Amino acid sequence: MSLVVPERTVSGRGSRRVIAATLAACAGPVVIVRGRSAGWADVLAADLRHTGRQVLEVTGQGEPSLPFLEGTLALLRPHAPGAVVAIGGGSVIDLGKALAALLPAVLPPLEHLEVVGAGRPLDRAPLPFVAVPTTAGTGAEATKNAVIDVPAHRRKVSLRDVRMLPALAVLDADLTGGAPWPVTLMCGMDALTQLIEPFLCARARPDVDRFCRVAIPLTMRALLRLSQGEDAEARDVLLAAAHLSGIALANAGLGAVHGLAGVIGGQTHAPHGAICARLLPGVLRANAQACGAAGMDTSRFAEVDRMIAGAFDAPGGSAARLLKDWLAAAPLPPLDGDTGMNDLEVAELAAASSSMKANPVALASDVLADIIAEGRSIGAR
């Protein structure tokens, strides 16, 4: 059993300074994929141009969509880029990862997409890719997939290949400091979910379990501290935890939260972290009940309860109840949106997702629909 991780990871404040030296070994123009507010991308672009490198800049427009991806590939290919750097949140890193994977490809992108496409492996090796997260949530810098919105199908699906793992992941908490609390919360709840689901999923494995057990309570404590104001140490912890969450999902699996989130996000365009936050309490409760009713081992659910209760200093509390009560007052956007479907139809569509297949127990569609309704009710006035 091997653990799939980026080729190289550097961490610590100021560690972003290693990027220029890494890129020196790559020939050809450098593509910098950035978010609108990724100010340090300007510094890197200027430094590279000062050395004579051609730099091609792409600004992410929210979560990457298939039409935007196809158009960007068409613009970049004539320049024959040699490497891609993504500086930003999870959607920016997913866009960069997809560009690095598909710029050398022969087949159209849809041929490589899961669920709505053929799901074919990449026909060419990706370009060298450097991932620099500026939020602490998705762990996209440690995963082998990129999530792509396909408007024609109103779904978010993955482009997946183990060769999509970054050549270099840079964890520099200087770049995450000062993010607004709602953004920090949504990103952090995504990371927490991505640590809990691999720990509970049907594909859980001992090496992933080991760091999930450490990271779950640390992530919850860091979020509680950041809810009270800016905290540099908590930022460091949350960025490391998000990275570990990416490794966890890449090597074990996820579950019903992400199975549902892919459909709901594709239909409503609600922020992914907010969807995860709203679904996690209900999924924890429903999975524990279903596993217990089926006579399955529920000791891992009890472990998660203890880890979350310890962070809240609430001995004996359940993770589902503690998280639901805490999130009730949180600045989370609603799940409302025009899906064109009722909750039961959303649940039935989610059953085909790869994440749902790793859930610890098969949940009936009516149970999944109830989870969606419960998530919608959190914090409702």
Protein Blocks (a to p, Z undefined) as FASTA:
>chain_A
ZZdddfbdcedehklmmmmmmmmmpgcjddddddfklmklmmmmmmmmmnopacddddde
hjadfklmmmmmmmmmmnopabdcdeddfklmmmmmmmmmmmmpmbdfklmpghjlnopa
cfbdcdddddddfbdfkommmccbdcdddfknopacddddfklpcfbdcddfklmgoiaf
klmmmmmmmmmmmmmmmmmmmkbcfklmmmmmmmmmmmmmmmmmmmnoccfklmmmmmmm
mmmmmmmmmmnogcfklmmmmmmmmmnopafklmmmmmmmmmmmmmmmmmmmnopafklm
mmmmmmmmmmnopghiafklmmmmmmmmpccddfbdcehpafklmmmmmmmpmklmmpcb
dcdfklmmmmmmmmmmgopZZ
